[in-house]
Amino acid sequence: MKKIFFLLVVTMLSLNGFSQATNEVIHLDDNSFKEKIFDFENSKEWTFKGDKPVIVDFYATWCGPCKRVAPVLEELQKEYGNDIQIYKVDTDKSPSVSSAFGIRSIPSFLFIPANGKPTMAQGALPKETFVKAIKDVLGVNAPESIK
C-alpha cells in the first residue's frame, strides 16, 4: 500500500511540474536550440522542430531594454499558456545560434509560426505589439484575460 501511495505522489508531482513548465519562459543554448527549434548547422532549409508557435528572445544579461521586456514575456507566457512557447537565448552564451540568425542588436525576437517561415523583430516592444504579432504572425488569438 505504501508503494502505491508513493508512486501516486511521485506521479502527481511529476505531472504538476510538467504542467508548470509549459507556462514558463524556457532558456535555450546553442545545443538545445538545435534540438527544439531548428538545427542551423546541419540544415540550410528552414525546418521547425516544434509543435506550437514560438517566440525566441535574443537577449543579454547586461542589456537594459532586454531587462524591461523580460517581465512582459513572462506575463505573456503565463497568459497564453500552452498556446505558445517563449524561449530566451543569451547571445553572450550562445554565439552560434545568434550568429546563424544574424543577431546584431538586442533585444531581437524571432516569431515562429507552427507552419511557415519565421519573422524577426527588434527592439524593446510593448506588450500590445507582442499581442498583435502573436495574432498576426503566429496565428494565435489573445486569451480573454488580455483582450
C-alpha positions, 0 to 999 in steps of 0.5 A: 500500500505504501508503494502505491501511495508513493508512486501516486505522489511521485506521479502527481508531482511529476505531472504538476511540474510538467504542467508548470513548465509549459507556462514558463519562459524556457532558456535555450543554448546553442545545443538545445536550440538545435534540438527544439527549434531548428538545427542551423548547422546541419540544415540550410532549409528552414525546418521547425522542430516544434509543435506550437508557435514560438517566440525566441528572445535574443537577449543579454544579461547586461542589456537594459531594454532586454531587462524591461521586456523580460517581465512582459514575456513572462506575463505573456507566457503565463497568459497564453499558456500552452498556446505558445512557447517563449524561449530566451537565448543569451547571445553572450552564451550562445554565439552560434545560434545568434550568429546563424540568425544574424543577431546584431542588436538586442533585444531581437525576437524571432516569431515562429509560426507552427507552419511557415517561415519565421519573422524577426523583430527588434527592439524593446516592444510593448506588450500590445505589439507582442499581442498583435504579432502573436495574432498576426504572425503566429496565428494565435488569438489573445486569451480573454484575460488580455483582450 
